[in-house]
Amino acid sequence: MVPDDTVLLTGLPSLLARTVCTELVQSDPRTRVHAIVRSRHSKEVDALLRNLAPDQRKRVNVVDGDASAIDFGLSGAEFKALAREVTRIHHCAQLSHLAVDIKGAERVNVGAAREALEFANTCTRLSALVFHSTAYVSGNRSGLVREDAVKPFATSWKKRPRAPRR
């Protein structure tokens, strides 16, 4: 890990993002985390922070924003300041439960991914973008498994026509 590692984290308070945040601050005392958190989740995030040791807690900065909003919902000055400081991004924002509506899933799973990529392109010290995928594997098969050979779950995703790939 590089000295003065500064991580931007999306997805709190999800289990994945909580786990990543905890691991980041426990594994290296030089790591700082800026967590983009929607204000409606602030109580859950505060509870997570209370469970961290004081020296770990003080290295997590909760930033009021939205991972799927343009520039994470931050002001231009806030966005640029983060971009100058961040050395790594852990993008954990995702909606993956089976009952999610298509618009919400697209807003988060596609929109937030786009915002993370755009932010990464503006970072001047970035060494890594870690993209925690929403992809799931079906069954315990090995080798090549074609998409048309897997029975889809009965979700709203099944009703959606496939988006063109770029």
Backbone as JSON, one array per atom type, in Angstrom:
{
  "sequence": "MVPDDTVLLTGLPSLLARTVCTELVQSDPRTRVHAIVRSRHSKEVDALLRNLAPDQRKRVNVVDGDASAIDFGLSGAEFKALAREVTRIHHCAQLSHLAVDIKGAERVNVGAAREALEFANTCTRLSALVFHSTAYVSGNRSGLVREDAVKPFATSWKKRPRAPRR",
  "N": [[0.84, -1.17, 0.0], [0.52, 2.22, -0.8], [2.16, 5.03, 0.76], [0.2, 7.39, 2.59], [-2.29, 6.67, 1.46], [-5.28, 7.33, -0.08], [-8.59, 6.71, -0.2], [-11.49, 6.58, -2.17], [-14.71, 5.64, -1.46], [-17.63, 4.05, -2.47], [-21.07, 3.14, -1.9], [-21.64, 2.64, 0.8], [-24.3, 2.19, 3.12], [-24.01, -0.58, 2.53], [-23.45, -4.13, 2.98], [-21.18, -5.11, 1.64], [-19.7, -2.71, 1.14], [-19.36, -1.84, 3.79], [-17.73, -3.87, 4.77], [-15.47, -3.56, 3.12], [-14.68, -0.94, 3.83], [-14.07, -1.25, 6.58], [-11.98, -3.14, 6.42], [-10.1, -1.64, 4.98], [-9.35, 0.48, 6.76], [-8.46, -0.98, 8.94], [-6.33, -2.45, 7.98], [-4.16, -0.82, 7.27], [-2.61, 1.8, 8.86], [-2.14, 4.19, 7.61], [-4.01, 4.67, 5.72], [-6.65, 6.58, 4.45], [-10.15, 7.16, 4.19], [-12.64, 8.35, 2.09], [-15.96, 8.39, 2.11], [-18.66, 8.26, 0.02], [-21.86, 9.03, 0.79], [-25.35, 8.75, 0.87], [-27.55, 11.06, 2.4], [-29.76, 9.97, 3.69], [-28.84, 7.61, 4.69], [-27.21, 8.14, 6.79], [-27.44, 7.57, 9.57], [-27.1, 4.78, 9.73], [-24.49, 4.58, 8.8], [-23.14, 6.06, 10.73], [-23.46, 4.29, 12.87], [-21.86, 2.15, 12.01], [-19.36, 3.43, 12.07], [-19.08, 3.92, 14.81], [-18.46, 1.39, 15.68], [-15.86, 1.05, 14.97], [-12.4, 1.26, 15.93], [-11.16, 4.13, 17.71], [-8.88, 5.39, 16.41], [-9.17, 4.39, 13.86], [-11.71, 5.24, 13.13], [-11.39, 8.03, 12.92], [-10.14, 8.26, 10.52], [-11.98, 7.95, 8.55], [-13.92, 9.71, 6.44], [-17.05, 10.91, 6.05], [-18.83, 11.75, 3.27], [-21.38, 13.73, 2.21], [-23.36, 12.77, -0.33], [-24.22, 11.31, -3.55], [-23.7, 8.41, -5.14], [-24.67, 7.84, -7.68], [-25.37, 10.22, -8.82], [-24.69, 13.1, -10.89], [-21.32, 13.98, -10.82], [-21.19, 12.84, -8.3], [-23.04, 14.23, -6.84], [-21.78, 16.33, -5.65], [-20.37, 19.61, -5.01], [-18.63, 21.55, -7.49], [-16.12, 22.36, -6.51], [-15.75, 20.6, -4.31], [-15.7, 18.12, -5.62], [-13.43, 18.41, -7.31], [-11.43, 18.76, -5.37], [-11.44, 16.26, -4.07], [-10.67, 14.7, -6.25], [-8.04, 15.48, -6.61], [-6.85, 14.36, -4.39], [-7.44, 11.59, -4.06], [-6.18, 8.29, -4.24], [-6.97, 5.72, -4.7], [-9.92, 4.01, -5.78], [-12.74, 2.42, -4.49], [-15.35, 1.06, -5.79], [-18.38, 0.28, -4.73], [-21.05, 0.69, -4.87], [-24.23, -0.51, -5.54], [-27.22, -2.1, -6.67], [-28.59, -5.08, -6.01], [-30.48, -6.88, -5.18], [-33.08, -9.27, -5.8], [-35.65, -8.26, -6.22], [-35.5, -5.7, -7.16], [-36.44, -2.68, -8.86], [-36.32, -1.9, -12.37], [-35.6, 0.74, -13.2], [-34.46, 1.88, -10.88], [-32.33, 0.09, -10.51], [-30.84, 0.5, -12.86], [-30.17, 3.19, -12.52], [-28.46, 3.11, -10.3], [-26.66, 0.86, -10.75], [-25.7, 1.28, -13.34], [-25.54, 4.1, -13.7], [-24.07, 4.97, -11.4], [-21.73, 3.54, -11.79], [-20.81, 4.74, -14.13], [-20.35, 7.32, -13.14], [-18.3, 6.77, -11.31], [-16.26, 5.98, -13.06], [-15.94, 8.35, -14.54], [-15.08, 10.03, -12.48], [-12.69, 8.74, -11.84], [-11.21, 9.31, -14.13], [-10.62, 11.97, -13.72], [-8.97, 12.05, -11.55], [-5.79, 12.84, -10.24], [-3.81, 11.43, -8.91], [-4.39, 8.77, -9.01], [-4.07, 5.3, -8.52], [-5.46, 2.94, -8.71], [-8.62, 1.62, -9.69], [-11.03, -0.07, -8.17], [-13.47, -2.15, -8.99], [-16.26, -3.37, -7.74], [-18.16, -5.92, -8.7], [-21.59, -6.43, -9.79], [-22.25, -8.79, -10.86], [-23.37, -12.15, -10.91], [-22.87, -15.66, -10.36], [-24.19, -18.66, -11.67], [-25.02, -21.58, -10.15], [-22.85, -24.54, -9.78], [-21.14, -25.0, -11.83], [-18.41, -25.75, -14.08], [-15.9, -24.56, -16.36], [-16.74, -23.36, -19.68], [-19.73, -21.6, -19.64], [-22.51, -20.9, -21.28], [-24.52, -17.99, -21.74], [-27.17, -18.36, -22.63], [-27.68, -20.91, -21.77], [-28.21, -20.88, -19.12], [-30.76, -20.86, -16.78], [-32.78, -18.11, -16.29], [-33.37, -16.05, -13.37], [-36.59, -15.27, -12.03], [-37.07, -12.22, -12.38], [-37.36, -8.61, -12.5], [-35.45, -7.92, -14.29], [-35.5, -9.8, -16.28], [-37.62, -9.1, -17.87], [-36.75, -6.96, -19.26], [-35.57, -5.64, -22.32], [-32.46, -6.46, -23.84], [-29.81, -4.18, -23.44], [-28.01, -2.33, -25.87], [-24.59, -3.17, -26.48], [-21.59, -1.39, -25.92]],
  "CA": [[0.0, 0.0, 0.0], [1.34, 3.44, -0.88], [1.98, 5.94, 1.89], [-0.87, 8.37, 2.41], [-3.3, 6.11, 0.57], [-6.57, 7.97, 0.12], [-9.54, 5.89, -0.94], [-12.89, 6.99, -2.31], [-15.56, 4.45, -1.31], [-19.07, 4.21, -2.72], [-21.88, 1.99, -1.53], [-22.05, 2.54, 2.2], [-23.96, 1.25, 4.18], [-24.17, -1.99, 2.15], [-22.55, -5.08, 3.63], [-19.92, -5.11, 0.89], [-18.96, -1.46, 1.4], [-18.95, -1.85, 5.22], [-16.6, -4.8, 4.88], [-14.32, -2.93, 2.47], [-14.27, 0.19, 4.66], [-13.44, -1.79, 7.79], [-10.7, -3.75, 6.03], [-9.17, -0.58, 4.59], [-8.8, 1.22, 7.91], [-7.8, -1.9, 9.85], [-5.13, -3.05, 7.39], [-3.03, 0.1, 7.16], [-2.92, 3.02, 9.61], [-1.94, 5.37, 6.76], [-5.11, 4.78, 4.76], [-7.81, 7.43, 4.74], [-11.3, 6.81, 3.36], [-13.73, 9.3, 1.87], [-17.11, 7.57, 1.74], [-19.81, 8.98, -0.53], [-23.02, 8.45, 1.46], [-26.6, 9.51, 0.8], [-27.91, 11.55, 3.74], [-30.75, 9.1, 4.33], [-28.14, 6.47, 5.28], [-26.2, 8.64, 7.74], [-27.52, 6.89, 10.87], [-26.49, 3.46, 9.58], [-23.04, 4.77, 8.66], [-22.67, 6.45, 12.06], [-23.38, 3.06, 13.68], [-20.65, 1.45, 11.56], [-18.18, 4.15, 12.56], [-18.98, 3.71, 16.26], [-17.88, 0.07, 15.91], [-14.43, 1.08, 14.66], [-11.52, 1.83, 16.95], [-11.07, 5.59, 17.52], [-7.87, 5.77, 15.41], [-9.71, 4.02, 12.54], [-12.87, 6.1, 12.91], [-11.0, 9.38, 12.53], [-9.63, 8.21, 9.15], [-13.11, 7.8, 7.63], [-14.63, 10.96, 6.23], [-18.33, 10.68, 5.38], [-19.12, 12.84, 2.35], [-22.79, 13.71, 1.83], [-23.46, 12.75, -1.78], [-24.97, 10.22, -4.16], [-22.79, 7.79, -6.11], [-25.25, 7.79, -9.02], [-25.66, 11.58, -9.29], [-23.6, 13.74, -11.62], [-20.23, 14.37, -9.91], [-21.54, 12.3, -6.97], [-23.87, 15.21, -6.14], [-20.9, 17.26, -4.95], [-20.08, 20.86, -5.69], [-17.44, 21.46, -8.34], [-14.93, 22.48, -5.66], [-15.61, 19.36, -3.55], [-15.34, 17.08, -6.58], [-12.04, 18.63, -7.73], [-10.55, 18.52, -4.22], [-11.32, 14.8, -3.93], [-9.93, 14.17, -7.4], [-6.6, 15.76, -6.38], [-6.39, 13.63, -3.22], [-7.71, 10.15, -4.09], [-5.21, 7.4, -4.88], [-7.69, 4.48, -5.05], [-11.39, 4.04, -5.69], [-13.45, 1.15, -4.33], [-16.73, 1.32, -6.19], [-19.22, -0.8, -4.2], [-22.47, 1.05, -4.98], [-24.95, -1.44, -6.4], [-28.49, -2.68, -6.26], [-28.5, -6.44, -6.54], [-31.51, -7.8, -4.7], [-33.87, -9.76, -6.94], [-36.91, -7.54, -6.39], [-35.23, -4.31, -7.51], [-37.07, -2.22, -10.1], [-35.34, -1.67, -13.42], [-35.11, 2.13, -13.2], [-33.55, 2.03, -9.75], [-31.13, -0.7, -10.77], [-30.05, 1.19, -13.88], [-29.65, 4.43, -11.94], [-27.31, 2.81, -9.44], [-25.68, -0.07, -11.33], [-25.1, 1.86, -14.54], [-25.22, 5.5, -13.46], [-22.98, 5.11, -10.42], [-20.51, 3.03, -12.43], [-20.39, 5.8, -15.04], [-19.79, 8.41, -12.33], [-17.01, 6.32, -10.77], [-15.3, 6.04, -14.17], [-15.66, 9.76, -14.83], [-14.26, 10.54, -11.39], [-11.35, 8.15, -12.01], [-10.53, 10.04, -15.21], [-10.2, 13.29, -13.26], [-8.02, 11.91, -10.44], [-4.41, 13.07, -10.65], [-2.92, 10.52, -8.19], [-5.05, 7.47, -8.96], [-3.29, 4.11, -8.85], [-6.34, 1.8, -8.98], [-10.07, 1.66, -9.56], [-11.49, -1.42, -7.86], [-14.9, -2.16, -9.32], [-16.89, -4.56, -7.16], [-19.2, -6.21, -9.68], [-22.91, -6.94, -9.41], [-22.46, -10.04, -11.59], [-23.49, -13.35, -10.1], [-22.64, -16.9, -11.08], [-25.28, -19.58, -11.45], [-24.69, -23.0, -9.97], [-21.49, -24.94, -9.46], [-20.58, -25.49, -13.08], [-17.04, -25.33, -14.4], [-15.69, -24.41, -17.79], [-17.56, -22.38, -20.38], [-21.18, -21.68, -19.45], [-23.11, -19.88, -22.15], [-25.6, -17.25, -21.12], [-28.47, -18.93, -22.99], [-27.83, -22.21, -21.12], [-28.54, -20.66, -17.72], [-32.14, -20.44, -16.59], [-32.78, -16.83, -15.56], [-34.26, -15.88, -12.23], [-37.81, -14.52, -12.37], [-36.91, -10.86, -11.86], [-37.71, -7.54, -13.43], [-34.42, -7.86, -15.32], [-35.87, -10.7, -17.37], [-38.59, -8.41, -18.71], [-36.09, -5.85, -19.93], [-34.79, -6.01, -23.48], [-31.03, -6.24, -23.64], [-29.26, -2.9, -23.88], [-26.89, -2.54, -26.82], [-23.26, -3.09, -25.88], [-20.74, -0.38, -26.59]],
  "C": [[0.89, 1.24, 0.0], [1.13, 4.3, 0.35], [0.9, 6.96, 1.57], [-1.89, 7.91, 1.38], [-4.65, 6.74, 0.92], [-7.57, 7.31, -0.8], [-10.9, 6.59, -1.0], [-13.7, 5.7, -2.31], [-16.99, 4.83, -1.61], [-19.79, 2.99, -2.16], [-22.23, 1.83, -0.07], [-23.52, 2.89, 2.34], [-24.11, -0.22, 3.8], [-23.14, -2.86, 2.86], [-21.19, -5.08, 2.94], [-19.09, -3.87, 1.23], [-18.52, -1.37, 2.86], [-17.72, -2.71, 5.41], [-15.34, -4.17, 4.28], [-13.8, -1.79, 3.33], [-13.52, -0.28, 5.9], [-12.07, -2.37, 7.47], [-9.67, -2.67, 5.68], [-8.54, 0.1, 5.8], [-8.12, 0.31, 8.93], [-6.46, -2.39, 9.3], [-3.93, -2.12, 7.3], [-3.37, 1.42, 7.86], [-2.7, 4.3, 8.82], [-3.08, 5.6, 5.79], [-6.22, 5.66, 5.29], [-8.91, 7.08, 3.75], [-12.26, 7.98, 3.3], [-14.89, 8.47, 1.34], [-18.25, 8.45, 1.26], [-21.06, 8.3, 0.01], [-24.23, 9.35, 1.27], [-27.04, 9.86, 2.21], [-28.91, 10.63, 4.44], [-30.1, 7.87, 4.99], [-27.17, 6.89, 6.39], [-26.26, 7.93, 9.09], [-26.87, 5.51, 10.82], [-24.96, 3.56, 9.51], [-22.44, 5.2, 10.0], [-22.52, 5.24, 12.97], [-22.14, 2.25, 13.29], [-19.42, 2.12, 12.14], [-17.99, 3.98, 14.06], [-18.34, 2.36, 16.59], [-16.39, 0.0, 15.58], [-13.66, 1.64, 15.84], [-11.37, 3.33, 16.67], [-10.06, 6.03, 16.46], [-8.33, 5.42, 13.99], [-10.86, 4.95, 12.17], [-12.46, 7.47, 12.37], [-10.43, 9.43, 11.1], [-10.71, 7.96, 8.11], [-13.87, 9.12, 7.6], [-15.9, 10.66, 5.44], [-18.66, 11.93, 4.57], [-20.57, 12.72, 1.92], [-22.88, 13.84, 0.31], [-24.26, 11.56, -2.25], [-24.1, 9.65, -5.28], [-23.35, 7.77, -7.52], [-25.59, 9.17, -9.59], [-24.45, 12.13, -10.04], [-22.6, 14.29, -10.6], [-20.52, 13.96, -8.47], [-22.41, 13.26, -6.18], [-23.06, 16.23, -5.37], [-20.78, 18.58, -5.71], [-18.83, 20.66, -6.55], [-16.16, 21.49, -7.53], [-14.69, 21.2, -4.87], [-15.11, 18.23, -4.45], [-13.87, 17.2, -6.97], [-11.06, 18.37, -6.59], [-10.35, 17.03, -3.99], [-10.47, 14.21, -5.04], [-8.43, 14.41, -7.27], [-6.01, 14.86, -5.3], [-6.44, 12.11, -3.37], [-6.65, 9.38, -4.86], [-5.84, 6.07, -5.32], [-9.18, 4.71, -4.94], [-11.86, 2.61, -5.48], [-14.91, 1.45, -4.61], [-17.59, 0.1, -5.8], [-20.71, -0.49, -4.33], [-23.15, 0.13, -5.98], [-26.31, -1.78, -5.81], [-28.52, -4.07, -6.86], [-29.56, -7.39, -5.99], [-32.48, -8.11, -5.85], [-35.16, -9.0, -7.18], [-36.71, -6.09, -6.82], [-35.95, -3.93, -8.81], [-35.99, -1.81, -11.1], [-34.76, -0.26, -13.37], [-34.12, 2.37, -12.06], [-32.24, 1.3, -9.97], [-30.24, -0.02, -11.81], [-29.42, 2.46, -13.32], [-28.41, 4.15, -11.12], [-26.27, 1.97, -10.17], [-25.0, 0.48, -12.57], [-24.64, 3.29, -14.27], [-24.07, 5.7, -12.49], [-21.67, 4.59, -10.99], [-19.94, 4.09, -13.38], [-19.73, 6.94, -14.25], [-18.44, 8.02, -11.75], [-15.93, 6.38, -11.85], [-14.94, 7.48, -14.51], [-14.8, 10.38, -13.74], [-12.83, 10.03, -11.53], [-10.55, 8.9, -13.07], [-10.05, 11.41, -14.77], [-9.16, 13.23, -12.14], [-6.58, 12.05, -10.94], [-3.42, 12.11, -10.0], [-3.41, 9.07, -8.21], [-4.11, 6.33, -9.36], [-4.19, 2.93, -9.19], [-7.81, 2.19, -8.82], [-10.5, 0.22, -9.35], [-13.0, -1.41, -8.01], [-15.48, -3.46, -8.81], [-18.16, -4.83, -7.96], [-20.52, -6.66, -9.05], [-23.21, -8.25, -10.13], [-22.52, -11.22, -10.63], [-23.31, -14.57, -10.97], [-23.77, -17.86, -10.71], [-24.76, -21.01, -11.31], [-23.24, -23.25, -9.67], [-20.82, -25.54, -10.69], [-19.14, -25.05, -13.22], [-16.93, -25.26, -15.92], [-16.61, -23.35, -18.38], [-19.04, -22.63, -20.12], [-21.78, -20.54, -20.26], [-24.33, -19.26, -21.47], [-26.97, -17.87, -21.41], [-28.71, -20.31, -22.37], [-28.23, -22.1, -19.65], [-29.99, -20.2, -17.62], [-32.14, -19.15, -15.77], [-33.71, -16.88, -14.35], [-35.48, -15.1, -12.7], [-37.73, -13.14, -11.71], [-37.35, -9.85, -12.9], [-36.67, -7.43, -14.54], [-34.8, -8.7, -16.54], [-36.8, -10.0, -18.36], [-37.95, -7.33, -19.58], [-35.37, -6.34, -21.19], [-33.32, -5.68, -23.25], [-30.61, -4.89, -24.2], [-28.14, -3.18, -24.87], [-25.56, -2.37, -26.1], [-22.43, -2.09, -26.66], [-19.37, -0.93, -26.83]]
}
